[in-house]
């Protein structure tokens, strides 16, 4: 008997664990344990709060505004994010954004074309330009044919970059596809002295040194960069040298900054290859010897003065000189060498006021109708009726043609009709 019980108990336990429809003391205990065991609620997903996106809402450098206050599609990239991409040129860093594409006509990474929304910015003379580029409030499109020399941009000294899509008249002519707004760095509260050195394949070398800090109300930033590369194609070497300094002063509501930039480059342009040469070897250079060698010096002064809580006055002045040499090798004709020298200066003054675009509120409009009828001796009658049904100050001309008593009676009837409409009970449609 005892052996039978010993065999039955494990059988009941096994049945209780495999089927909920069996009855017995063991299964009831198992069901009670299942009922009393509290069920664990699924953990709520963690909330991720994104950082605020701020955009420069004016042409000149100013206090950034929230992205919701700018009526345009804007992409903002910090200087740290740009440097973390490891890109050697500004175009290479921007093509990671949605809708931005690049095209390499010159065979050099520093002179690639940048395109978005169907418009392009290129360093090629004669190409249609539809993008404007600003550096600290100064438009750097060349005054000749609006071309953009991206190799002169201080890529390593950018504090914030804003890509504003769509046309904008405030940013000057040919701003059809959008605007590329660059704000350079200033001295930070933490003093820094940073030397850098990089080496890579194809003879790549990069040396950089920067110094920055704050002394009381003044700040300073100095940086120098030298980049050299042989290129992966024949005769496609690049040599880029930049010097950038910026000194600022912040006191009360005054913000003053003076910057100086110098760039001296030598860029060899491999160009495109015929299909027959491309199939044989992609590293060949069909017209060996093309190069572009610019020398640029620029001084920029930015001033911002806060007048009160809402009003601010901003001003920018600049002087820029560019001397460039272009050499082209031609197989069909003689080689060409051109020298261009361009000097530009100018300034911009603007006043800004920060205020809500509109204020929402309830406006009570009293519906009244007033009529004034006057007639002259020649039988001319004129009647003006105020009809505030749509707007309290809107006037509608009812009759103004000569005609004697008939015209006068019609004008009076229309006046009475407007009065009846004004005195009738209001309906939900009128509200």
C-alpha positions as a printed NumPy array, in Angstrom:
array([[  0.   ,   0.   ,   0.   ],
       [  2.747,   2.347,   0.876],
       [  4.566,   1.468,  -2.342],
       [  1.464,   2.292,  -4.337],
       [  1.224,   5.719,  -2.719],
       [  4.86 ,   6.365,  -3.383],
       [  4.309,   5.71 ,  -7.055],
       [  1.076,   7.741,  -7.288],
       [  2.4  ,  10.984,  -5.847],
       [  5.03 ,  11.618,  -8.538],
       [  2.446,  10.723, -11.171],
       [  0.07 ,  13.37 ,  -9.841],
       [  2.828,  15.907,  -9.69 ],
       [  3.789,  15.198, -13.26 ],
       [  0.201,  15.489, -14.406],
       [ -0.261,  18.729, -12.522],
       [  2.737,  20.206, -14.197],
       [  1.664,  19.169, -17.681],
       [ -2.085,  19.696, -17.73 ],
       [ -4.282,  22.274, -15.977],
       [ -7.484,  20.215, -16.37 ],
       [ -6.651,  17.469, -13.81 ],
       [ -8.234,  17.518, -10.323],
       [ -6.733,  16.515,  -7.02 ],
       [ -5.129,  17.987,  -3.937],
       [ -1.741,  18.386,  -5.586],
       [ -3.081,  20.196,  -8.648],
       [ -5.117,  22.573,  -6.49 ],
       [ -2.031,  23.526,  -4.542],
       [ -0.157,  24.147,  -7.763],
       [ -2.988,  26.345,  -9.047],
       [ -2.998,  28.351,  -5.812],
       [  0.713,  28.96 ,  -6.172],
       [  0.213,  30.176,  -9.745],
       [ -2.542,  32.555,  -8.664],
       [ -0.703,  34.043,  -5.739],
       [  2.518,  34.608,  -7.69 ],
       [  2.532,  38.313,  -8.745],
       [  3.123,  39.003, -12.387],
       [  5.954,  41.345, -13.225],
       [  4.925,  44.365, -15.262],
       [  7.052,  45.096, -18.333],
       [  9.579,  47.804, -17.679],
       [  8.802,  51.126, -19.311],
       [ 11.206,  52.076, -22.095],
       [ 13.731,  54.71 , -21.033],
       [ 12.947,  58.252, -22.101],
       [ 15.594,  59.815, -24.298],
       [ 15.681,  63.593, -24.338],
       [ 17.368,  65.068, -27.387],
       [ 19.428,  68.253, -27.05 ],
       [ 17.88 ,  71.53 , -28.167],
       [ 18.571,  72.517, -31.767],
       [ 19.522,  76.179, -32.129],
       [ 19.884,  78.113, -35.38 ],
       [ 21.246,  81.541, -36.251],
       [ 18.09 ,  83.292, -37.425],
       [ 19.806,  86.301, -39.005],
       [ 22.488,  86.881, -41.592],
       [ 25.076,  88.048, -39.059],
       [ 26.386,  85.945, -36.144],
       [ 24.026,  86.376, -33.218],
       [ 22.407,  84.482, -30.375],
       [ 21.054,  81.193, -31.787],
       [ 17.296,  80.733, -31.959],
       [ 15.287,  77.535, -31.496],
       [ 14.77 ,  75.602, -34.708],
       [ 10.996,  76.014, -34.327],
       [ 11.406,  79.787, -34.799],
       [ 13.073,  79.463, -38.223],
       [ 10.688,  78.85 , -41.171],
       [ 13.081,  76.544, -43.016],
       [ 14.558,  73.061, -42.95 ],
       [ 17.834,  73.39 , -41.064],
       [ 20.677,  70.97 , -40.306],
       [ 23.083,  72.013, -37.563],
       [ 26.453,  70.315, -37.102],
       [ 28.856,  71.204, -34.337],
       [ 32.559,  71.564, -34.977],
       [ 33.258,  68.513, -32.836],
       [ 30.991,  66.364, -34.986],
       [ 32.712,  67.632, -38.12 ],
       [ 36.151,  66.711, -36.81 ],
       [ 34.977,  63.294, -35.643],
       [ 34.005,  62.369, -39.205],
       [ 37.679,  62.426, -40.207],
       [ 36.86 ,  64.2  , -43.478],
       [ 39.643,  66.142, -45.158],
       [ 37.305,  68.602, -46.898],
       [ 34.071,  70.364, -46.072],
       [ 32.184,  68.689, -48.936],
       [ 33.163,  65.237, -47.715],
       [ 31.776,  66.024, -44.27 ],
       [ 28.492,  67.468, -45.576],
       [ 27.551,  64.634, -47.911],
       [ 26.556,  62.578, -44.876],
       [ 23.486,  64.794, -44.525],
       [ 20.244,  63.701, -46.214],
       [ 19.763,  65.138, -49.689],
       [ 23.356,  66.394, -50.03 ],
       [ 25.446,  64.994, -52.889],
       [ 28.923,  65.669, -54.231],
       [ 30.513,  65.383, -57.671],
       [ 34.243,  65.298, -58.42 ],
       [ 35.021,  67.174, -61.66 ],
       [ 38.536,  68.315, -60.799],
       [ 39.838,  65.004, -59.463],
       [ 40.727,  66.485, -56.067],
       [ 38.844,  66.129, -52.741],
       [ 39.192,  69.857, -51.951],
       [ 37.372,  70.989, -55.107],
       [ 34.334,  68.728, -55.248],
       [ 30.927,  70.152, -56.211],
       [ 28.245,  70.344, -53.513],
       [ 24.577,  69.951, -54.48 ],
       [ 21.24 ,  69.887, -52.685],
       [ 17.69 ,  70.646, -53.798],
       [ 18.798,  70.591, -57.41 ],
       [ 21.295,  73.473, -57.089],
       [ 25.041,  73.29 , -56.778],
       [ 28.   ,  75.171, -55.419],
       [ 31.185,  74.605, -57.354],
       [ 34.707,  75.962, -57.761],
       [ 34.465,  75.504, -61.544],
       [ 34.26 ,  78.819, -63.369],
       [ 31.131,  79.005, -65.513],
       [ 29.078,  76.405, -63.646],
       [ 25.628,  77.638, -62.519],
       [ 25.783,  78.529, -58.842],
       [ 22.753,  78.253, -56.56 ],
       [ 24.249,  78.046, -53.044],
       [ 25.554,  80.867, -50.841],
       [ 28.295,  80.328, -48.256],
       [ 28.899,  82.619, -45.273],
       [ 31.803,  82.658, -42.826],
       [ 31.11 ,  84.797, -39.727],
       [ 28.509,  86.811, -41.621],
       [ 30.684,  87.439, -44.712],
       [ 29.602,  85.979, -48.033],
       [ 32.588,  84.151, -49.516],
       [ 31.199,  83.436, -52.995],
       [ 33.71 ,  84.978, -55.36 ],
       [ 32.463,  88.231, -56.934],
       [ 33.418,  87.164, -60.468],
       [ 31.014,  84.306, -61.262],
       [ 29.862,  83.338, -57.744],
       [ 32.143,  80.268, -57.591],
       [ 33.031,  78.811, -54.183],
       [ 36.598,  77.882, -53.233],
       [ 35.921,  75.266, -50.58 ],
       [ 39.656,  74.709, -50.021],
       [ 39.837,  78.165, -48.377],
       [ 37.263,  77.296, -45.678],
       [ 38.658,  76.866, -42.126],
       [ 37.32 ,  73.338, -41.616],
       [ 39.257,  72.65 , -38.396],
       [ 38.284,  76.005, -36.83 ],
       [ 34.495,  75.731, -37.168],
       [ 32.4  ,  76.114, -34.033],
       [ 29.027,  75.482, -35.666],
       [ 27.808,  74.86 , -39.202],
       [ 24.235,  75.452, -40.351],
       [ 22.768,  74.197, -43.601],
       [ 19.574,  76.186, -44.285],
       [ 17.637,  74.687, -47.169],
       [ 15.502,  76.682, -49.574],
       [ 15.742,  80.128, -51.18 ],
       [ 16.327,  83.193, -49.053],
       [ 16.481,  86.779, -50.301],
       [ 18.13 ,  87.995, -47.1  ],
       [ 21.254,  85.963, -47.934],
       [ 21.969,  87.627, -51.261],
       [ 21.731,  86.745, -54.921],
       [ 21.737,  83.198, -56.287],
       [ 20.548,  81.816, -52.941],
       [ 18.257,  79.275, -54.575],
       [ 19.12 ,  75.893, -53.118],
       [ 20.069,  77.106, -49.666],
       [ 22.701,  78.655, -47.437],
       [ 25.781,  77.253, -45.764],
       [ 26.424,  79.367, -42.667],
       [ 29.758,  78.84 , -40.87 ],
       [ 30.544,  80.267, -37.424],
       [ 34.19 ,  79.993, -36.379],
       [ 35.588,  79.224, -32.945],
       [ 36.47 ,  81.613, -30.162],
       [ 38.534,  81.176, -27.044],
       [ 36.93 ,  78.942, -24.406],
       [ 37.045,  79.318, -20.63 ],
       [ 39.418,  76.383, -20.36 ],
       [ 42.828,  77.373, -21.675],
       [ 44.145,  74.893, -24.218],
       [ 47.423,  74.271, -26.024],
       [ 46.977,  71.339, -28.404],
       [ 49.552,  70.067, -30.937],
       [ 48.375,  67.421, -33.404],
       [ 50.038,  65.242, -36.027],
       [ 48.593,  62.699, -38.476],
       [ 50.101,  60.326, -41.052],
       [ 48.411,  58.038, -43.531],
       [ 48.602,  56.324, -46.879],
       [ 49.362,  58.03 , -50.209],
       [ 51.823,  60.322, -48.459],
       [ 49.228,  61.977, -46.227],
       [ 50.613,  64.266, -43.533],
       [ 48.787,  66.728, -41.323],
       [ 50.244,  68.976, -38.638],
       [ 48.136,  71.277, -36.514],
       [ 48.576,  73.549, -33.505],
       [ 45.928,  75.545, -31.672],
       [ 45.942,  77.847, -28.673],
       [ 42.944,  79.409, -26.972],
       [ 41.637,  80.787, -23.724],
       [ 39.933,  83.624, -21.851],
       [ 41.521,  86.5  , -19.944],
       [ 38.862,  88.51 , -18.131],
       [ 36.385,  89.938, -20.658],
       [ 38.71 ,  89.117, -23.579],
       [ 39.106,  85.807, -25.397],
       [ 41.627,  84.641, -27.988],
       [ 42.05 ,  81.741, -30.387],
       [ 45.003,  80.975, -32.681],
       [ 45.331,  77.926, -34.94 ],
       [ 47.602,  76.815, -37.758],
       [ 47.156,  73.816, -40.087],
       [ 49.339,  72.23 , -42.755],
       [ 48.078,  69.32 , -44.867],
       [ 49.938,  67.457, -47.607],
       [ 48.928,  64.427, -49.678],
       [ 50.214,  62.801, -52.884],
       [ 46.775,  61.537, -53.936],
       [ 45.824,  58.097, -55.251],
       [ 45.986,  59.241, -58.894],
       [ 48.96 ,  60.4  , -60.918],
       [ 49.797,  64.09 , -60.409],
       [ 46.935,  64.733, -57.937],
       [ 48.853,  66.047, -54.936],
       [ 47.443,  68.633, -52.536],
       [ 49.149,  71.067, -50.216],
       [ 46.927,  73.164, -47.947],
       [ 48.152,  75.689, -45.382],
       [ 45.889,  77.782, -43.151],
       [ 46.35 ,  80.303, -40.352],
       [ 43.357,  81.502, -38.347],
       [ 43.235,  83.917, -35.4  ],
       [ 40.293,  85.466, -33.598],
       [ 40.239,  87.887, -30.679],
       [ 37.031,  88.874, -28.909],
       [ 35.71 ,  91.1  , -26.15 ],
       [ 32.506,  90.612, -24.166],
       [ 31.475,  93.373, -21.771],
       [ 27.895,  93.978, -20.709],
       [ 25.74 ,  93.993, -23.812],
       [ 28.684,  94.474, -26.194],
       [ 30.217,  91.587, -28.129],
       [ 33.175,  92.436, -30.382],
       [ 35.281,  89.965, -32.389],
       [ 38.121,  90.515, -34.867],
       [ 39.437,  87.617, -36.957],
       [ 42.242,  87.177, -39.479],
       [ 42.554,  84.273, -41.898],
       [ 45.32 ,  83.352, -44.334],
       [ 45.254,  80.403, -46.723],
       [ 47.903,  79.383, -49.244],
       [ 47.271,  76.187, -51.223],
       [ 48.606,  74.246, -54.183],
       [ 46.094,  71.791, -55.636],
       [ 46.806,  69.568, -58.613],
       [ 43.747,  68.766, -60.715],
       [ 43.713,  65.314, -62.277],
       [ 40.385,  65.864, -64.046],
       [ 38.275,  63.197, -65.714],
       [ 39.429,  60.238, -67.811],
       [ 38.174,  58.963, -71.177],
       [ 36.349,  55.643, -71.051],
       [ 39.221,  53.888, -72.84 ],
       [ 41.75 ,  55.086, -70.24 ],
       [ 39.394,  54.413, -67.354],
       [ 39.014,  50.736, -68.272],
       [ 42.774,  50.24 , -68.355],
       [ 43.813,  51.993, -65.143],
       [ 41.856,  54.369, -62.923],
       [ 44.919,  56.057, -61.46 ],
       [ 46.062,  57.624, -64.727],
       [ 46.01 ,  61.352, -65.439],
       [ 44.963,  62.305, -68.973],
       [ 46.22 ,  65.925, -68.798],
       [ 49.058,  65.881, -66.307],
       [ 50.096,  69.284, -64.992],
       [ 46.843,  71.139, -64.165],
       [ 46.971,  72.996, -60.85 ],
       [ 45.278,  75.753, -58.865],
       [ 47.265,  77.911, -56.442],
       [ 45.384,  80.542, -54.402],
       [ 46.609,  82.943, -51.728],
       [ 43.906,  84.529, -49.569],
       [ 44.043,  87.083, -46.74 ],
       [ 40.876,  88.203, -44.952],
       [ 40.05 ,  90.382, -41.939],
       [ 36.566,  90.355, -40.416],
       [ 35.092,  92.521, -37.644],
       [ 31.843,  91.476, -35.928],
       [ 30.035,  93.731, -33.468],
       [ 26.804,  93.151, -31.601],
       [ 25.212,  95.609, -29.169],
       [ 22.138,  94.778, -27.099],
       [ 19.931,  97.848, -26.792],
       [ 17.311,  96.334, -24.489],
       [ 15.675,  92.981, -23.842],
       [ 14.287,  92.737, -27.389],
       [ 16.275,  95.055, -29.613],
       [ 19.863,  94.428, -30.748],
       [ 22.129,  96.084, -33.283],
       [ 24.657,  94.065, -35.312],
       [ 27.386,  95.139, -37.713],
       [ 30.025,  93.345, -39.783],
       [ 32.9  ,  94.75 , -41.791],
       [ 35.435,  92.824, -43.85 ],
       [ 38.415,  93.176, -46.179],
       [ 39.38 ,  90.228, -48.384],
       [ 42.137,  89.804, -50.975],
       [ 42.577,  86.747, -53.229],
       [ 45.435,  86.122, -55.665],
       [ 45.081,  82.909, -57.684],
       [ 47.037,  81.16 , -60.427],
       [ 45.38 ,  78.568, -62.682],
       [ 47.307,  76.407, -65.163],
       [ 45.594,  74.094, -67.648],
       [ 47.213,  71.581, -69.994],
       [ 45.424,  71.214, -73.345],
       [ 46.013,  68.474, -75.887],
       [ 44.16 ,  70.157, -78.759],
       [ 45.68 ,  73.61 , -78.292],
       [ 48.231,  75.591, -76.342],
       [ 48.418,  75.435, -72.575],
       [ 46.82 ,  78.293, -70.655],
       [ 47.95 ,  80.087, -67.516],
       [ 45.782,  82.718, -65.844],
       [ 46.421,  85.091, -62.942],
       [ 43.539,  86.726, -61.088],
       [ 43.661,  89.245, -58.281],
       [ 40.501,  90.216, -56.437],
       [ 40.046,  92.616, -53.523],
       [ 36.669,  93.058, -51.846],
       [ 35.506,  95.061, -48.874],
       [ 32.129,  95.792, -47.443],
       [ 29.91 ,  95.745, -44.427],
       [ 26.464,  94.885, -43.173],
       [ 24.315,  96.604, -40.566],
       [ 21.125,  95.126, -39.185],
       [ 18.723,  95.651, -36.318],
       [ 16.903,  92.678, -34.825],
       [ 13.91 ,  92.483, -32.536],
       [ 12.86 ,  89.295, -30.81 ],
       [  9.11 ,  89.099, -30.282],
       [  6.336,  86.583, -30.916],
       [  5.061,  86.628, -34.467],
       [  1.405,  86.846, -33.407],
       [ -0.599,  86.904, -30.231],
       [ -3.63 ,  84.729, -29.982],
       [ -6.673,  86.041, -28.158],
       [-10.387,  86.502, -28.355],
       [-11.622,  89.613, -30.062],
       [-15.222,  90.675, -29.522],
       [-16.711,  92.322, -32.597],
       [-19.956,  94.217, -32.297],
       [-22.017,  93.985, -35.434],
       [-23.395,  97.366, -36.302],
       [-24.469,  98.995, -39.523],
       [-24.197, 102.675, -40.149],
       [-25.375, 104.46 , -43.275],
       [-24.753, 107.909, -44.596],
       [-26.643, 109.121, -47.631],
       [-26.035, 112.402, -49.295],
       [-27.247, 113.877, -52.557],
       [-26.247, 116.838, -54.649],
       [-28.42 , 119.179, -56.655],
       [-27.818, 117.325, -59.927],
       [-29.584, 114.215, -58.757],
       [-26.325, 112.387, -57.837],
       [-26.642, 110.136, -54.828],
       [-23.817, 108.42 , -52.968],
       [-24.185, 105.964, -50.155],
       [-21.459, 104.324, -48.067],
       [-22.463, 101.563, -45.709],
       [-20.31 , 100.254, -42.895],
       [-20.749,  96.52 , -42.773],
       [-18.71 ,  94.976, -39.94 ],
       [-19.88 ,  91.465, -40.687],
       [-16.448,  90.382, -41.897],
       [-14.317,  93.119, -40.389],
       [-15.42 ,  95.966, -38.093],
       [-13.548,  98.595, -40.117],
       [-14.353,  97.437, -43.601],
       [-16.493,  99.713, -45.755],
       [-18.389,  98.617, -48.78 ],
       [-19.441, 101.019, -51.523],
       [-23.091, 100.344, -52.304],
       [-24.113, 102.978, -54.837],
       [-22.197, 105.767, -56.466],
       [-23.663, 106.409, -59.87 ],
       [-25.84 , 109.386, -60.895],
       [-29.462, 108.525, -61.312],
       [-31.936, 110.569, -59.265],
       [-34.578, 109.11 , -56.962],
       [-34.358, 105.527, -58.218],
       [-30.725, 105.271, -57.303],
       [-31.476, 106.949, -53.992],
       [-34.266, 104.468, -53.153],
       [-32.052, 101.495, -54.058],
       [-29.335, 102.822, -51.794],
       [-31.773, 103.218, -48.908],
       [-33.163,  99.7  , -49.411],
       [-29.652,  98.265, -49.279],
       [-28.971, 100.272, -46.155],
       [-32.088,  98.867, -44.444],
       [-31.096,  95.369, -45.531],
       [-27.712,  95.743, -43.916],
       [-29.378,  97.   , -40.736],
       [-31.67 ,  93.981, -40.588],
       [-28.725,  91.652, -41.014],
       [-26.876,  93.427, -38.24 ],
       [-29.834,  93.211, -35.819],
       [-30.783,  89.593, -36.471],
       [-29.86 ,  86.96 , -33.861],
       [-26.371,  85.589, -34.176],
       [-25.929,  82.083, -35.526],
       [-23.055,  79.599, -35.06 ],
       [-21.982,  80.436, -38.601],
       [-21.44 ,  84.082, -37.652],
       [-19.334,  83.108, -34.664]])
